[in-house]
Amino acid sequence: MTQKTVIIAIDATEVQDRFAVALQGAGHRAISVRRADDLVAALEEHRGKTDLVVLDAGLEPNRLDVARTLREAAPDIPVIVFSGSIADAGEIQTLATLGVTSFVNEHITVQRILPSLAPLLFPDSFDRRTSPRVTLGIQAALKSGDTITAVLTLNVGKGGMAIRAMTSLDTGTRVAVRFRLPRSQPDIEAISRVVWSDRESALGLQFEEVDTPDQSALDEFVDHNALP
C-alpha cells in the first residue's frame, strides 16, 4: 500500500494523537498542527507530497478563514473537516463553496479512523462515490445491528446516499439500508458503511454490497435524473 501524508489540523492533543496512531499504525505519515499559520507552513514544507488535510474549521485565529486560506494555498488537496467544529448549517454551505463536503467525527475510535478517511486517501477505490447525486427525499429503513429505524433520504448516487436519521452513528459503522426509488416496484437493499456523520444526525452511506439488478436500477435512475 502506498504511504500517504496526512496533516491533522486541530488544537486538541488527544484528537491529534488518536488520528496519528491510526495513520501511523497503517504505515502512513501524520503531521499535527495547531494553528492556521502552522498549517500553511506545513503545506509549504510538504508541497506536492500532502495527500489529505483533516481540518478543524474553527482553527485559530478566525473561524472558517483557515478553510479559505487552505484552498488558496493548496486548491487541489482533499480536505475532510472534523464535524464537531461546525457551528451551524451555514458553515456547511460555506465549506461546500470551497469544495469541502466531507466530514469526520473527531471522537471515533482508532479502529474506525482509517476507514473513514479511506475514500479521500484512496479515491480510485471509491470511484462509484464520485458519480452525480440526485436530491431525493423519501422514506427508507436503516438496519444497524438488530435495530431498524425509519430515516429520510437526502440524496442518492450510484455508490452511496445521504440520509437524515433520528440519531447519529459512528463513522465506519456497517448498516443495511432499504428504499424504493420513485416509479420503481421492488425495494433496493444495500449493505453500506457510514463514511461521514454530522451533529444534525445526517449520515453519508457508502454502498458496499448491492445486488446486480438493484445496482442497474440505481444506475439508470441516477443517469436519468442527475443534473448536468
N, C-alpha and C positions, 0 to 999 in steps of 0.2 A: 504494500500500500504506500502511495506517495505521501511523504511528510508534508503537512500543511503548517502554515504560520498563522496564528490567531492572536489578535490584540484584544485583551479583556479590559474595557474602559469603564471602571466603576470605582467609586471611593468607598469600598467595603471589603476589607481584607478577607473576611470569611468567604464571600462570594468569589473573589479573585482566586483564593486558594482552592476552593472546590472545583471550579472550572479548569484551573490549571492542572489539578490532579487527574481529572478525567481526560484532558487532552494529552498530557504527557504520558499517561498510562497507555495511551493508544499510539504512542510514537510521534506525536505532533509537538510543535513548539508553541508555547504560550508566553505572551508578553503582557504584563499587567501595568496599567497606567491609572492615575487618579484624577487628572485634570485635563481640560481640553487642550491646553498648550503641550502637555506631555504626549497626548495622542498625536497631535500634528508632528511633533518631533520624532515619535516612533515610526509614523508613516514615512517620513522623510528618510530616516535611517534605514528602513527596510523597503525602500521604494522598489516596486516591481516584484517583491517577494512576500507581500502580505496577502493572504487568501481570504480572510474574514475579520470583521470587527464586530465584537459583541459589546453593545453600547448602552450605557445609562444615559437616557435622553435628558436627564436633569443635571448632568455633569457640570461642575463649576467652570466658568463663572456665571453663565446665564443659561436658563432652560432653553432647549432646542437649538440654541446657537451652535452648539457642538455638532449637531447633525448637519447644519448648513456649512459649517467650516470643514467638516469631514468630506462633504460632497464636493466642495471646491478643491480640496487638496487631493482627493482620490475618488473621482467620479465613478470609476468602474469597479471598485472593491465592494463585494457583498457586505451588507450590514444587517444584523439582527439585534433588535432592541429588547432590553430587559422590560418585561411587561409591567412590573411594579413601578417603573419610573415614569409611566404615562399618567398624566393628571386627569385627562378627560378625552372625549371623542374628538374634540377639535384638534388635539395634538396628534391623534392618529391620522387625521386628514392632512395635517401639515407635513407629517413624515411621508405620507403617500406621495405628495407632490415632489418630494425629494427622492422618490424611488425606493423608499424604505417601507416594506409591508410585512416583514417577518418579525415575530416576537417570541421570546422565550421566558419562562418563569424562572426567576433567579433563585427560587427556593427548591428547585427539583434536585433529586438525589444525584450523586456522582454517576451512578449507573445509567441514568437517563439523559445525561448531558450530551454525550456524543450522538445518540440517535436524533436528538432534537436539532443538532447543528448539521447533521449529515446532508440534508437537502441543499444547503448552501455551500458546504465544503466539497461535496461530490455531485454537482448538478447533473453530470452525464448519467448518473444512476437514477435520476428522478425526472427524466425527460417528460413524462406524462403530466407532471405538475405545471409545466411551462405552457400548456395548452390554454386557449382562451377560457374565460369563465362566463357563465350565464347567470345573471341575477335571477334567483328562484326562491320564492317564499312559500314553501309547502311544509306540511307536517311530515315528520319522519320518526322512526323508532330507533333508539340507540341502546344497544346492549353492552354493558360493561360488567364482566363477571356474571353474577346471577341477577343483576338489576337491569330492568328495561324501563326506559323513560321516554316520554314524548319530547321531541325537540323541533325547532323550526329551522329549515334550511335558509341560508342567506345567499349562497351562490354555489354553482356546481361546475366542475370541469371534467375532462376525461380521466384525470388521475386523482381527483380529490374534491372536497367540498368544504365550505364554511358553514357552521351551524350555530344557533343560539340555544343554549341549554339552561336549565334552572340552576345547575351547579357546575363548577369547573372540574376539569380532570387534568392530572399532571401530563406534561409533555412526555411522549413515549408510551402512554397507555394504549393497549391494544383493545379495540372495540369492534363491534359489528353494527352497521347502520343499514336500515331497510327503508326504502322510499319508492314512490311511484311517480314516474315522470308524467307531465301533462299529456293527455291524449294517448296514454300507454296503458295497456291492461295489466301485464304481470308486474309484480314488485321486483325491484332490483335490490340485491343484498351484497354489500361489500365489506369484507374484513379489512379493517383500517387501523391506522395508528394516529394518535394525536401528535401533530407536529408543531402546533403553537396554541396558546391559550391566552386570554386577557382577563382583566379584573371584572369585566362585564359579562363573564361566562360565555363569551364567543370562543369557539374551538375551530381549529383547522384540522381537517382529517385528510390523510394521505391514503388512498386506496392501495391495498397490498394484494388482495385476492378477490377477483371478480370473475364470475363465470363468463365464458366467451359470448354467449348470446346477450347477456346483460351488458358487457363491455361494448358490443356492437351497437346496441340500442343507445347507450350513453354517448358513444362517439357520434352517432348520427344526430342525436338531439343537440349536442354542442355545436356541431358543424352547421346546423340549420338555424341556430338561434343566437350564436355569439355575434357580437357587434364587430364590424370590420375594423 
